[in-house]
Structures are given as structure tokens and as C-alpha cells.
Amino acid sequence: MSARVGPRRLVHVVTVPITLGFLRRPIRAAKARGYEVAVVSSPGPRLDAIAAEEEVEARSVAMARAITPTRDLVSLAQLRRALRGLRPDIVHAHTPKAGLLGMMAAASLRVPTRIYHLRGLVSLTAQGPRKHLLESAERVTCSLAHRVLCVGSSLRTLALEAKLTVPGHIDVLRGGSGQGVDTARFHPVSDDDRRRARDALGVPAAARVLAFIGRFVGDKGVRELADAFSRLAETHDDLHLVMAGGFEERDAVPAATRRQLEGHSRVRMLGYVDAPEALYAAADLVTLPTYREGFPNVPLEAAAMGLPVVATRIAGCVDAIVDGETGLLVPPRDAGALATALARYLDDASLRALHGRAGRERVCRDFRAEDLAEAIVDVYDRTPRRP
């Protein structure tokens, strides 16, 4: 690519437009420092909306999340064409498929700075040939990047153990996380606000409320959540479960689990929500019994709201939660352990308050969204400029 005068141009590449919502602050921080910013994603109304709201150039390239060799070759050619037109100085790619295709396209065009943001490893719950294929793809992506940014220390350790890259090539910024937390938006609420939030959900004001936010799929531990809640509901007749998200066909939960949740009178399913803080405001505690994460943001948002979290002792969650201080960690796939940990909080309001305060303090110290965004742009500033 030939030399270009003027401000440095940064291009974010993601697989689907929803991921761009996590990049609003880094986009704004880069623009504030004089970068020209563009985004590339699969097409959709959200891509157009974010491009208009953030006043950035957008290009659409259809990319499938699944491994689809023929379609992926078409996507690669289209992405290469889009980047050639955008003439970036920096390509920052996110998520596995956009990471692989973005780094391949950028390397073929000799983009001066190529950054891959490792946000999770799908290979962690894969087996056999598929696991080998996914790990091989990640190795290619990391090898083509000049620098790999990782959302958490435990995920970095797993990446190194799998020999996806080498220690000097992969870094965690500040406390980690994929986007940090807006601590002004997510904050503890008053008793009156909590009561109003519960009224809006149709939950009794005096109830104890457990919240779950995430996709309703196997990897998120929805089966264990349903089993744990059923046990607890028998001994805690004021316990309500409120869930935000939706059932999906890929990695679908068992039909019996879905019936168990949908048929329970004290389970509220809200679908996908744009304002999760309203759900946190109604909750006493939050759970995330997931099998696989990069760095989950739900525990940080909950902590910022002053809520303790019960999650699984896996990579990502161990970075988001300090066991016994801001929440409790339990083994994955263990409904009994999950129920026991949840009961500790349900039966001890003072413990909930203590861990909630500690969580809020930790988020404000280590995970503010604006601090992470500035750290990302610091990385851009330190990269070599085009000759």
C-alpha cells in the first residue's frame, strides 16, 4: 500500500455488528486523539446505526461465525477489497472469524500495524478434529498480528499453554476485560429504585431475586442454573429468577430444561435487553454458571451495581471475580455446588452487602471503561508510523 498523508487511519474488523457496541469508547478515544476511524462488519441495521452515531465510515462484508471454507474465501476476498479502499495504517480485528480473515487480508496488503484482540477461545469446549482446527486457526491469526491484546490473564495463560503465541507477543491491558464498565451507568441503587425495578418486572418488592444475563445455551450453564433454582425454590418460597437473553438453536439446552424454566411460576424471561442495569437494579445477586469465557462483563457490571456474583471457576471468571471477596466461584457443571453457593448469599444479607461493596470498589479501581479505552489508544500511539 502506498504512503498516505494526513491523520492515521484505524479500521476495526468484527464478524457481526453487535460486537461494535463494545467498541464505542475505544472508537471515541481514538477519534479524540486525531485518528480517522472506520469499521468493517457483516451487514445489518446495527452496523449502519453505529456508523452514523459514532460518525465513522463503515463497510459491510458478510462473514459467517462457523467454519465455512468456501464462504470464508469469498469473505476474505471482499474484506481485502474493503481494506484496500480504506487504506488503513492500523487494523484492529476482534472475534475468531474476523480476526483470522482480518489479519490475513491486512497482511496481504502489508498494513503497517496489525492487532488481534483475543476475547475468548471457542476451542476450550471443542473436541477432536474441530478443536485442532480451531487452535490452528488461532495460531495463524496470532502469527499474522504484530501484537495480540488479550482480555484477561487467565485466558492469556491458556493461549500460551496451547502454544497459540509466545509470551512477548500477547498483553493484557490494565485489569483486563473486553470493554470495561461504565461506572456512572452501572451503580448501586436505592431501596426505592429497587422497588420500582421490581414493580416493572412484576416481582414482589419483598422477594429475593436472582438474575442471569446471557445466551440461553449449554455453554452458559443454563441446565445447571435451572436445576439449582428448582432446588432452592423448594426451600426459599420468596425466591424469583429473572433471566435476560434467549434460547438458541446452536448449543441448545435440553428441551426438558427449557420446559422446566418456562413452566415455573417464579421465573421471568425478558428476552434480550438493551438496558441490563434495570435488571441488576431489581436483583439481590447475579449468577453466571458458564463453561467457557474470555472475560465475562456481566460479573463486572453486577459488581459495579454493588451485587455479589456466583460463577464458575474457569478462565475469565477467575479474573472477573475475587472468590470470597466479590463473589463465589464453584466448579462448572455442578448444580449442587451452585445451589449451595447461591444459598449462602440468599441466607445472609450482610454477606451480600459486604461482597457487593468490595466488587464496586474493585471495578472503579481496575475496570473503568474509559481507562481501558485510553489504554487501547496508547497501544496505537506506540505503533510505528507508515514511512
C-alpha positions as CSV (number, residue, x, y, z in Angstrom):
1,M,0.0,0.0,0.0
2,S,1.4,3.4,-0.9
3,A,2.1,6.2,1.6
4,R,-0.7,8.4,2.6
5,V,-0.5,11.8,4.2
6,G,-2.8,13.1,6.9
7,P,-4.2,11.5,10.1
8,R,-3.5,7.9,10.8
9,R,-6.4,5.6,9.8
10,L,-7.6,2.9,12.1
11,V,-10.0,0.1,11.0
12,H,-11.9,-2.2,13.4
13,V,-12.9,-5.5,11.9
14,V,-15.6,-7.6,13.6
15,T,-17.7,-10.6,12.5
16,V,-21.1,-9.2,13.4
17,P,-22.3,-5.7,14.1
18,I,-23.4,-6.3,17.7
19,T,-19.7,-6.5,18.6
20,L,-19.2,-2.9,17.6
21,G,-21.3,-1.9,20.6
22,F,-18.3,-3.0,22.8
23,L,-16.0,-0.7,20.8
24,R,-17.8,2.7,21.2
25,R,-15.4,4.0,23.8
26,P,-12.2,3.0,22.1
27,I,-13.6,4.5,18.8
28,R,-14.3,7.8,20.6
29,A,-11.0,7.8,22.4
30,A,-9.1,7.2,19.1
31,K,-11.1,10.0,17.3
32,A,-10.3,12.3,20.2
33,R,-6.6,11.8,19.6
34,G,-6.9,12.5,15.9
35,Y,-7.3,9.1,14.3
36,E,-9.6,8.5,11.4
37,V,-11.7,5.5,12.3
38,A,-13.6,3.1,10.1
39,V,-15.4,-0.2,10.8
40,V,-16.0,-3.4,8.9
41,S,-18.6,-6.0,9.8
42,S,-21.2,-8.2,8.3
43,P,-24.1,-6.1,7.1
44,G,-27.1,-5.2,9.2
45,P,-29.0,-2.3,10.6
46,R,-26.8,-2.1,13.7
47,L,-23.7,-1.6,11.6
48,D,-25.4,1.4,9.9
49,A,-26.7,2.8,13.2
50,I,-23.4,2.6,15.0
51,A,-21.6,4.1,12.0
52,A,-24.0,7.0,12.0
53,E,-24.0,7.5,15.7
54,E,-20.2,7.4,16.0
55,E,-19.6,9.2,12.7
56,V,-17.3,6.6,11.3
57,E,-17.0,5.1,7.8
58,A,-18.5,1.6,7.5
59,R,-18.0,-1.2,5.1
60,S,-20.0,-4.4,5.1
61,V,-18.5,-7.8,4.4
62,A,-20.6,-10.9,5.1
63,M,-18.7,-13.2,7.5
64,A,-20.0,-16.4,9.0
65,R,-19.2,-17.3,12.6
66,A,-19.0,-21.0,11.8
67,I,-16.2,-22.6,9.7
68,T,-17.4,-22.4,6.1
69,P,-14.3,-22.7,3.8
70,T,-16.0,-21.7,0.5
71,R,-17.8,-18.7,2.0
72,D,-14.8,-17.8,4.0
73,L,-12.7,-17.5,0.9
74,V,-15.3,-15.2,-0.6
75,S,-15.3,-13.1,2.6
76,L,-11.6,-12.9,2.6
77,A,-11.5,-11.5,-1.0
78,Q,-14.2,-9.0,-0.1
79,L,-12.5,-7.9,3.1
80,R,-9.2,-7.5,1.2
81,R,-11.0,-5.3,-1.3
82,A,-12.6,-3.2,1.5
83,L,-9.3,-2.7,3.3
84,R,-7.6,-1.7,0.1
85,G,-10.2,1.0,-0.3
86,L,-9.9,2.2,3.3
87,R,-6.0,2.2,3.2
88,P,-5.6,1.7,7.0
89,D,-2.4,2.3,9.0
90,I,-3.8,0.1,11.7
91,V,-6.2,-2.9,11.5
92,H,-7.6,-4.0,14.9
93,A,-9.5,-7.2,14.5
94,H,-11.8,-8.8,17.0
95,T,-13.5,-12.3,17.4
96,P,-12.2,-15.5,15.9
97,K,-13.5,-15.3,12.3
98,A,-12.9,-11.6,11.8
99,G,-9.6,-12.0,13.5
100,L,-8.4,-14.7,11.1
101,L,-9.8,-13.1,7.9
102,G,-8.8,-9.6,9.1
103,M,-5.2,-10.5,9.8
104,M,-4.9,-12.4,6.5
105,A,-6.3,-9.6,4.5
106,A,-4.3,-6.9,6.3
107,A,-1.1,-9.0,6.0
108,S,-1.6,-9.5,2.3
109,L,-1.9,-5.7,1.9
110,R,1.1,-5.1,4.2
111,V,-0.8,-2.9,6.6
112,P,1.8,-1.4,8.9
113,T,0.2,-2.3,12.2
114,R,-2.0,-5.4,12.7
115,I,-3.6,-6.0,16.1
116,Y,-5.7,-9.0,17.1
117,H,-7.9,-8.8,20.2
118,L,-8.2,-12.2,21.7
119,R,-11.6,-12.2,23.5
120,G,-12.1,-15.9,24.1
121,L,-11.3,-19.4,22.8
122,V,-14.0,-21.4,21.2
123,S,-11.6,-24.4,21.2
124,L,-11.9,-24.7,25.0
125,T,-15.1,-26.7,24.8
126,A,-14.4,-28.3,21.4
127,Q,-13.1,-31.8,21.0
128,G,-11.3,-33.9,18.4
129,P,-10.5,-32.6,14.9
130,R,-12.7,-29.5,15.5
131,K,-10.5,-28.5,18.5
132,H,-7.4,-28.9,16.4
133,L,-8.8,-26.9,13.6
134,L,-9.9,-24.0,15.8
135,E,-6.5,-23.9,17.6
136,S,-4.7,-23.9,14.3
137,A,-6.8,-21.0,13.0
138,E,-5.9,-19.0,16.2
139,R,-2.2,-19.7,15.7
140,V,-2.4,-18.3,12.2
141,T,-4.2,-15.3,13.4
142,C,-1.8,-14.6,16.2
143,S,1.2,-15.2,13.9
144,L,0.0,-12.6,11.4
145,A,-0.7,-10.0,14.1
146,H,2.1,-7.6,15.1
147,R,0.5,-7.6,18.6
148,V,-2.1,-9.7,20.4
149,L,-4.2,-8.0,23.1
150,C,-5.9,-10.4,25.5
151,V,-8.9,-9.6,27.7
152,G,-7.7,-11.5,30.7
153,S,-4.7,-13.0,32.5
154,S,-6.2,-16.5,32.8
155,L,-7.1,-16.5,29.1
156,R,-3.6,-15.4,28.2
157,T,-2.2,-18.3,30.2
158,L,-4.5,-20.8,28.3
159,A,-3.4,-19.2,25.0
160,L,0.3,-19.7,25.9
161,E,-0.3,-23.3,27.1
162,A,-1.9,-24.1,23.8
163,K,1.1,-22.5,22.0
164,L,-1.1,-20.1,20.1
165,T,1.6,-17.4,20.5
166,V,4.6,-16.6,22.6
167,P,4.8,-14.5,25.9
168,G,6.3,-11.4,24.4
169,H,3.6,-11.2,21.8
170,I,0.5,-11.1,23.9
171,D,-0.5,-8.5,26.5
172,V,-3.4,-7.8,28.9
173,L,-4.3,-4.1,29.3
174,R,-4.9,-2.7,32.8
175,G,-7.1,-5.1,34.8
176,G,-8.3,-6.8,31.6
177,S,-11.9,-7.3,30.3
178,G,-13.2,-6.7,26.8
179,Q,-14.8,-3.3,27.3
180,G,-14.6,-2.3,30.9
181,V,-17.6,-0.9,32.7
182,D,-19.3,2.5,32.6
183,T,-19.4,3.0,36.4
184,A,-21.7,6.0,36.0
185,R,-24.3,3.9,34.2
186,F,-23.9,0.8,36.4
187,H,-24.1,1.9,40.1
188,P,-25.8,0.8,43.3
189,V,-29.4,1.8,43.6
190,S,-31.6,3.0,46.4
191,D,-34.3,0.8,48.0
192,D,-36.9,2.9,46.2
193,D,-35.2,2.3,42.9
194,R,-35.0,-1.4,43.6
195,R,-38.7,-1.5,44.4
196,R,-39.6,0.3,41.2
197,A,-37.4,-2.0,39.2
198,R,-39.2,-5.0,40.7
199,D,-42.6,-3.5,40.0
200,A,-41.7,-3.1,36.4
201,L,-40.8,-6.8,36.2
202,G,-43.8,-8.0,38.2
203,V,-41.7,-9.3,41.0
204,P,-42.8,-8.8,44.7
205,A,-40.9,-6.0,46.5
206,A,-40.0,-8.3,49.4
207,A,-38.8,-11.2,47.2
208,R,-35.2,-12.4,46.9
209,V,-34.2,-12.0,43.3
210,L,-31.5,-14.0,41.4
211,A,-30.5,-12.6,38.0
212,F,-28.9,-14.2,34.9
213,I,-27.9,-12.4,31.8
214,G,-26.6,-14.2,28.8
215,R,-27.5,-16.6,25.9
216,F,-29.7,-19.5,26.9
217,V,-27.3,-22.2,25.7
218,G,-25.5,-25.2,27.1
219,D,-22.1,-23.5,27.4
220,K,-23.6,-20.8,29.7
221,G,-24.6,-23.4,32.3
222,V,-28.4,-22.9,31.8
223,R,-29.1,-26.5,32.7
224,E,-27.3,-26.3,36.0
225,L,-28.9,-22.9,36.7
226,A,-32.4,-24.5,36.2
227,D,-31.6,-27.4,38.4
228,A,-30.1,-25.2,41.1
229,F,-33.0,-22.8,41.1
230,S,-35.5,-25.7,41.3
231,R,-33.7,-27.0,44.5
232,L,-33.6,-23.5,46.0
233,A,-37.2,-22.7,45.2
234,E,-38.3,-25.5,47.3
235,T,-36.7,-24.1,50.4
236,H,-36.9,-20.4,49.6
237,D,-40.5,-19.6,48.7
238,D,-39.8,-16.0,48.1
239,L,-37.0,-16.6,45.5
240,H,-37.5,-15.4,42.0
241,L,-35.3,-15.9,38.9
242,V,-35.1,-13.2,36.3
243,M,-33.3,-14.1,33.0
244,A,-32.3,-11.8,30.2
245,G,-31.4,-13.4,26.9
246,G,-32.9,-16.0,24.6
247,F,-32.8,-19.7,23.6
248,E,-30.6,-20.5,20.6
249,E,-30.5,-23.5,18.3
250,R,-26.7,-23.8,18.4
251,D,-25.6,-25.5,21.6
252,A,-29.3,-25.7,22.6
253,V,-30.3,-26.5,26.1
254,P,-32.2,-29.8,26.6
255,A,-35.9,-29.5,25.9
256,A,-36.6,-30.6,29.5
257,T,-34.6,-27.7,30.8
258,R,-36.5,-25.2,28.7
259,R,-39.8,-26.6,29.9
260,Q,-38.5,-26.5,33.5
261,L,-37.8,-22.8,33.2
262,E,-40.7,-21.7,31.1
263,G,-43.2,-23.6,33.3
264,H,-42.0,-22.2,36.7
265,S,-44.2,-19.5,38.1
266,R,-41.3,-17.7,39.7
267,V,-39.1,-17.5,36.6
268,R,-39.3,-14.3,34.4
269,M,-37.7,-14.4,30.9
270,L,-37.2,-11.0,29.5
271,G,-35.6,-11.7,26.2
272,Y,-32.6,-9.7,25.1
273,V,-32.5,-6.3,26.9
274,D,-30.8,-3.1,25.9
275,A,-30.7,-1.8,29.5
276,P,-29.3,-4.6,31.7
277,E,-28.9,-2.1,34.6
278,A,-32.7,-2.2,35.1
279,L,-32.4,-5.9,35.7
280,Y,-29.4,-5.5,38.1
281,A,-31.4,-2.9,39.9
282,A,-34.1,-5.5,40.8
283,A,-31.6,-8.2,41.8
284,D,-30.1,-9.3,45.1
285,L,-27.4,-11.3,43.4
286,V,-26.3,-12.5,40.0
287,T,-25.1,-15.8,38.7
288,L,-23.1,-17.0,35.6
289,P,-22.6,-20.8,35.7
290,T,-20.8,-20.8,32.4
291,Y,-18.4,-23.4,31.0
292,R,-16.3,-21.1,28.8
293,E,-15.4,-17.4,28.8
294,G,-12.8,-15.0,27.6
295,F,-13.6,-12.3,30.2
296,P,-17.3,-12.0,31.0
297,N,-18.6,-8.5,31.5
298,V,-21.7,-9.4,33.4
299,P,-19.9,-10.1,36.7
300,L,-18.2,-6.7,36.4
301,E,-21.5,-4.9,35.6
302,A,-23.1,-6.6,38.5
303,A,-20.2,-5.7,40.8
304,A,-20.4,-2.1,39.7
305,M,-24.1,-2.2,40.8
306,G,-23.0,-3.5,44.2
307,L,-24.1,-7.1,43.7
308,P,-22.2,-10.2,44.5
309,V,-21.8,-12.9,41.8
310,V,-21.7,-16.7,41.9
311,A,-19.9,-18.0,38.8
312,T,-17.8,-21.0,37.8
313,R,-14.1,-21.4,38.5
314,I,-12.9,-21.2,34.9
315,A,-10.7,-18.9,32.8
316,G,-12.2,-15.4,32.6
317,C,-14.4,-15.8,35.6
318,V,-11.4,-16.1,37.9
319,D,-10.3,-12.6,36.6
320,A,-13.7,-11.0,36.9
321,I,-14.5,-12.3,40.5
322,V,-12.3,-12.5,43.6
323,D,-13.5,-15.7,45.3
324,G,-14.7,-15.0,48.8
325,E,-14.3,-11.2,48.4
326,T,-16.5,-10.0,45.5
327,G,-18.3,-13.3,44.8
328,L,-18.1,-17.0,45.0
329,L,-16.7,-19.5,42.5
330,V,-17.9,-23.0,42.0
331,P,-16.9,-25.9,39.8
332,P,-18.5,-25.9,36.3
333,R,-21.3,-28.4,35.5
334,D,-22.1,-28.8,39.2
335,A,-25.7,-27.8,40.0
336,G,-25.3,-28.9,43.7
337,A,-22.3,-26.6,44.3
338,L,-24.1,-23.8,42.5
339,A,-27.2,-24.1,44.7
340,T,-25.0,-24.2,47.9
341,A,-23.1,-21.0,46.9
342,L,-26.3,-19.2,46.0
343,A,-27.9,-20.2,49.2
344,R,-25.0,-18.6,51.2
345,Y,-25.9,-15.3,49.7
346,L,-29.7,-15.7,49.8
347,D,-29.5,-16.5,53.6
348,D,-27.0,-13.8,54.5
349,A,-27.9,-10.2,53.5
350,S,-24.8,-8.8,55.3
351,L,-22.5,-11.0,53.2
352,R,-24.3,-9.9,50.1
353,A,-23.7,-6.3,51.1
354,L,-20.1,-6.8,52.1
355,H,-19.1,-8.5,48.8
356,G,-21.2,-6.1,46.8
357,R,-19.3,-3.1,48.2
358,A,-15.9,-4.8,47.6
359,G,-17.0,-5.5,44.0
360,R,-17.9,-1.9,43.3
361,E,-14.6,-0.7,44.7
362,R,-12.6,-3.1,42.6
363,V,-14.5,-2.2,39.4
364,C,-14.0,1.5,40.0
365,R,-10.3,0.9,40.6
366,D,-9.4,-1.5,37.8
367,F,-12.1,-1.8,35.2
368,R,-13.4,1.6,34.2
369,A,-14.4,1.6,30.5
370,E,-12.7,5.0,29.9
371,D,-9.4,3.8,31.3
372,L,-9.4,0.7,29.2
373,A,-10.3,2.7,26.1
374,E,-7.4,5.1,26.7
375,A,-5.0,2.1,27.2
376,I,-6.0,0.7,23.8
377,V,-5.3,4.0,22.1
378,D,-2.0,4.2,23.9
379,V,-1.1,0.9,22.1
380,Y,-2.0,2.6,18.8
381,D,0.2,5.6,19.6
382,R,3.2,3.4,20.3
383,T,3.0,1.6,17.0
384,P,5.3,2.5,14.1
385,R,4.0,5.1,11.7
386,R,3.9,4.5,8.0
387,P,7.2,5.6,6.3
